[in-house]
Amino acid sequence: MKTYGRCSVSEFLGDWIVYRNLVPVDSGLPSLAELGPRVGLAPGVVPRKIEMIHSQVMVELLKHARAIDAPGAAIERLLYLGDTRSSDGMCFTNLCQAGGWPGLAFIGAEKDEAARIEILEQETGTLYLANRWAALHEFDEYCAANGFPVDESTVVIVDIDKTALGARGRNDHVINRARVEAVRLTVGEMLGECFDAAAFQHAYDTLNQVAYHGLTADNQDYLAYICLMLGSGLYVLDSIVADVQAGGMDSFQRFIDDVESRSAELPADLQDIHAGIYANVMQGDPTPFKAFRTNEFRTTVARMGNLPDDAPVDALLQDEIVLTQELREIAIKWKAQGAFLFGLSDKPDEASLPSPEGEAEGLLPIHRAQTHAVGV
C-alpha cells in the first residue's frame, strides 16, 4: 500500500450527507420534520439505519437532492458501499425496496486470509462481499459486465464510518481508539480526583461485549454512562455483571431508572449530569450523553491528518484515521460518469460535526477534515 496525499470525504461528496439524526448537512435539503410525515414517521422520532422507515425517509431525501443536483434526472438504480453485512446489508435492501430500485452493494472488510469474493443474489438487490478493499475495482468491472450502468440515473450511497474513513479490517481500530479515549476523557473529567483509570478500563472492556448488549444495546452513550455510574461508586461492576447474567438487569432503561431512584446518593454535580442524560433518554434521544459525543468528535478529528506527509504507511494505518483510496478513486470515477453520490452515516451528529465553540476554533466536520488517503 501507499499514500496518495491529503484529501477529505467532501472531495467527492461535498455536503451531500446525513449523519445519525437524519439532518442533512446541506441546508438546502428538507429537514426530517418535513420528510417524516410523508412516510408516516411520528413527530420527534429518529429512526435507526436498519429500520425500513429510515430508508423511506432517505428515498424521499435522495429524490429531492437529485432534483436539485440534476433537474430532470430520475434515479433508476442504486449502488451502496459499506463495511458490515448486517446493518449495511439491511439498509441497502430496505433502500432498494423503498425506492423500487434494482441495486448492487459492495460490503468490504480487510481480512488476513486469501482474497475472496462472494456474490449473494437476493430478491431485492445483490450483495458483493469482499475481504479486500482493493476489490472495489473488480466491483466496478462487475457492474459493467452485468448490465448495471453507473450514470446519471444511478445513486451511490457511501457509508462514512469504517468504509470511506477508517476502512474496516485495515484502519478501523484508530476510530475505536478515539471513541474509547473520548469515554475515558469524559468520565475522567466528571469524576475528577475520584477517577480510577484502571477500574474504568476494566469496566469498559468487560461491558463492551456482545454478552452485555442487552444492558448496553451496543450503544456507546449508554456504556459511557454506565461506566460513569460505576466510577461514582453507586454500583459495583461484579454486581452489575451478576445481575445481567441472572436476567435482572436486562435493559439500559431498567438501569437508568434504577439510578433515578437512587440519584440522591450521587454527588451534587453528578446528580445534575444524570438528570440531563435521563431527560434525554426519556425523550427518546439515541445519543443522550452529549458531553461524551462532543469529546468523541474532538478525539476523532485529532487523529485525522495528524501525521506528517512523509510518515510510513504502516504508521498512518496504525495512528491516523485515513481515507480509503480505492473508494476515493471509484467515487470520483462514478461521479465523472454522472452518478449522484450521497453519504450516509450512523455516527451521531454530535460526534461528526463541531459544536459552535469548536467551529469558532476552526474545527471542521468529519467529512471536511483533511487526512491522508491510503490504498493499494
Secondary structure by P-SEA (a helix, b strand, c coil): cccccccccccccccccccccccccccccccccccccccccccccccccccaaaaaaaaaaaaaaaaaacccccccbbbbbbcccaaaaaaaaaaaaaacccbbbbbbbbcccccbbbbbbcccbbbbccccccaaaaaaaaaaaacccccccbbbbbbccccccccccccaaaaaaaaaaaaaaaaaaaacccccaaaaaaaaaaaccccccccccccaaaaaaaaaaaaaccccaaaaaaaaaacccccaaaaaaaaaaacccccaaaaaaaaaaaaaaaacccccaaaaaaaaaaaaaaacccccccccaaaaacccccccaaaaaaaaaaaaabbbbbbbbccccccccccaaaaaacccccccbbbbbbcc
